Amino acid sequence: MKELRIVFMGTPDFAVATLKTLVDKHYEIVGVITAPDKPAGRGRRLNESAVKKYAKENDLNILQPTNLKSESFIEELKALKANLQIVVAFRMLPKVVWQMPEYGTFNLHASLLPNYRGAAPINWAIINGETKTGVSTFFIDEKIDTGEMIFQEEIDIDPQENAGSLHDKLMIIGSELVLKTVASIKKDKIKTKPQVDTANIKTAYKLNRDNCKINWNDSIDNIYNLIRGLSPYPSAWCTLINGEDKLDIKIYAAEKEIENHTMEIGSIISTKKVIKVATSKGYIIINEMKLPGKRTMDVQSLLNGYSFKTNAKML
């Protein structure tokens, strides 16, 4: 049975669940590496990462390097004498860091690798209309998310699932998969297998303004999947033309209604309770949206104070 001294690396809430599970199971965490504090909000006050907040509450040793290759950080890391490093939602590590511990450095990734390597695996699984996804643990190597596989756990994606609800499910099963991985390393029972690349591997590209924009000429299923795959963050958006107004709006929740019609694509049907946008095979019914400078609202609340002209349309 191996005695483990663990360095944990992570930044957002997704990583906190795993760190908490390791602490609750009394593993020895000799260091927590997380992102430097960032200015946020109007006052530009320094904002601590979710992992740092949890680590402080639990008196864990915290390091926040700006440069993972700097000599000072490498010396600090060596001084911790860790023999295992665990990475959950952190940045790419240089070789000098990931090869340091005796038992390796493994990563938790929120997809069924080799599919959806990259920055936004949870979002893209929904955007692409997948019915299954999962979590994977693997040992880190020189490339991004390509290392030797350790374990995977698969779950179904519900047809109404959005990125937020799927994130929360994967966060929990991911923390359990990390525990399973650590237990196997501790017992010296790890067996890995290479990832097998095929011609049709799907990639989890970084999300940006262009790939978050709704194309109303796309299929109704693709539009619906884009909206739920980007909700609650970073959100799908489009431009609303309403009389003299030309507004970039965000859509957070919608339904699809399959129906034949002769309306122009992007045109809007609005009543006191409903906003529907015409697509090629039916309508997208908007349930939750945000106008510029306003808070996110359900459609009925929004329609209490905002009206759509007869020729309003989405671009």
N, C-alpha and C positions, 0 to 999 in steps of 0.2 A: 504494500500500500504506500503510495507516494505522499509525502508531505508537501502540500501546495502553498506557495506564496504567490498571490495573484495581484497583478496590476490590471485595473479595469479602465477602459477608454470609452467615453461616450459623451453625448451632449444633451439631446432633447428628452422629453418625457418617455419616448419609446424605450430609451436606454435605462431609465430609472427603475422600471419594473424588474429588469434583469438584475441590476445592482442590488435592489432591495431583497430579491429572492436569495442571492448569494450571501448577503449579510444575515438574513433570517435563518439560513442553514449553517451559520457559524463558520463559513470559509474565511480564511485569513486574507483580507484585502490590505496589501501593504502600500498601495497607492491608487489614486483616482486621477486620471488625466482627462481634462475637459477643456473646452474652448475658452479663450480669454473673455473677460467681461466686455460687453458691447454697449455703447450709448444707445438709449431707446427713448421714444416719446418726445414730447415738446421740450421738456427740460433737459433732454439728453443725459439723463441719469444713467449710470452704469447698470446694466442688467446682467444678472448672473444666470448661467445655464441651469436647467432643471436638475441636471446631474450634480452640479456644484452645490445647489441648495440642499439636496438630499445628503450629500457627502458631509457638508458642514453640520447638519442636524445630527449626524451619526459619528461625528468626531473622526472622520477618515482623513488621511493625508492627501492633500489636493495639490496637483501641479497643473499650471495653465500656460504651457509654452506657446509662444507666437511662432517659433521656428523649430520644427521637429528634428532638424539636422544640426542645430547649434550644439557646440561642445558642452556648454553649461548644462543644457537639458539632458544630453546623453550621459553625462557624469551623474546627474541627479537620478536618472533612471537606473543606471548600473548600481548605484548605492542602495537602491531598494532591495536588491538581491532577489528579485522575483524569478520564479521558474516557469510561470505561465502568464500570458497576457490574453485578455478577452476584449474584443472590440464590438461595440454595438452602436451604430449610427454615429460614426466619427469620421475623420477625414483620412485620406490615403496616407499610409505610413511609409517612410523610407526603409530600405532594407536593413540599415543599421539598427533600426528599432524593432522591426518584426522578427528578425532572426536572433535577437538577444537572448530570450529565455530558453532554458534547457528543453522544456516540453512544448515549445512553440507558441505561436500567436494564432488564435482562431477568431473568426468573425461570425456574427449572426446576421443573416441577410433575409429580408422580408419577401422572398419569392422562392419558387421551386427552381433552383438553379439547374441547368445553365440559363434558363429563361429569365428575363428581366434583370440582368446585371445592370448596375447603374444607380442613378441618384433617386429615382422616384418609382420603385417597383410596385408599391401599393396602388398608386394612382393609375399607372399604365395597365395593370391587370384588369381594372374596371373599365377604363377607357376602351380597351380592346375587346371588351365583352366576354372575358374569361368566366367560366363557371367554377373553376377551382384555382386555388393558389396555396401558399403555405410559407414555411420558414425553413431555412437551411443553415447548418453550421459547416464551416470549412476552414482549413488552415490557409493563412494568407501567403501569397507568393508575389512575384514582381508585378503582375498585372491586376486589373480591377475585377474582383469577384470570380476569379478563375481557379482558385486553389483546390487542393484535394478535398473531396466531400467527406464529411463525417456522418451527420444525420440530417434527415428531412422529416417534416410533419406537414401533412396536407389537410386543407379544410375547403368546404364549399363556399362559394360566393353567392349570397342571396340575390335574387333578381332586383330587389330594391335597395341593395346595400350601397352606401356611399363610402368615400375614402376614410372618413372619420370613424365610422363604425367598424370597418375592416381593420383599420389601424389598431383599434382597441383590442380586437380579437387576436390579431397577430402578436401584439405586445405581450399578451398573457401566454399564448402557446410558445412564443419565442423564448420567454424567460424559463419555461419548463424544459425546452429543448437545450438551452445552455446548461441547466442543471444536469440533465442526462449526459451531456458531453463532458462536463467537468468530472462527473462521477466515473465515467469510463476512463478518462485520463488518470484519475486518482488510482483506479484499480489496474492500470496498465493493460486495458482491454480495448484500446482504440484500434479500429480497422478503417482505413480510408480507401476511397476509390477516386480515380481521375474523373473530372467532368468530361462528358462526351459532347463535343460541338457538332451540331448538324447545320444544314444549309438554312433552315427556317427558324433559327433562334431569334427570339424577340428581345428587344432592348428597352430598358427603362430610361429613356432620354431625360436630361435635365429639363424641367418645366420652365417655359418662358412665355412672354406675352403672345407670341405668334401661335404656339401650339395650345394655348389656353383659349383662343378665340373660337367662338361658335361659327361654323359655316352652315347657314340655314339651307343651302342647296345640298348638303350631305343627307344621308339616309336618316330617317326618324330614329332608328336604333342607335346610330353613331352619335347623333346629337344628344339623345337621352343618356347614353353611357358617358359622354364627355362631361355633362353637367354633374352627374353623381360621382364620377371619378375625380373631379376637382373640388368636391365639397367636403368639408368646409374651407379647405385651403389648397391651392391659392385662389380657387373659384374660376368658373367659366365666365366669359364676358362677351359682349357684343355691343354694337352701336344702335341706339334707339333714335329714330327720326319721328318726332311728334310735333307737327306744325313747324314753328321756328326753332324748336329745341333739337339739338343734336347731342345726345348724351351717351357716354360709355357706361353701361350698366353691368352689374354682376348678377348672375343667377345661381342660386344655391340649392334649390329643390324644384323638381318638376315631375310630371307624369306624361306618358305618351297616350295618344288617342288615335287609333288606326281608323281612317275614314276617307272615302273618296270625296274630293271637292274640286272646285275650279278656281279657287282663290290664288292670287299671286304669292309665291313663296316669300315668307318673311312678313306678310301682312298680318295684322292683329285683329282679333275679335275680343272686344272688351265689354263686360257687363258690370254691374255693381259688385259682383263677387268673383268674377273669373277673367283671367287673361289667357288667351290662346294664340299661339303663333303657327301660321300655316307652314307645313313642310310638304315634301313630295307625296307622302302616303298618309297624311293625317295632320294632327296638331300636337305641338308640345304645350301642355298646360302648365303654366308657371305657378308654383306654390309659394316660393320665397325668393325675394330679389332685393337689390340695393341700388338706389339712385346715388349719383355723386354727391358727397357731402352729407348724406343721410345715413341713418342706421339701417341694418338689415331688417326687412319687414316681411311678414306674411302678406299675401296678396290682398286679402280683405282690408287689412289695416292700411296698406298703401293706397288702395282705391278710395278710402275715405277722404284722402287729401290730394289725390292726383288723378287727373282724367286724361284719357287717350282720345285724340281726334280721330275722325272716321278714316283718314288716310294714313294713320300711323303705321310704321313698319320697323322691323328689325333688320339690320344689315350685318 
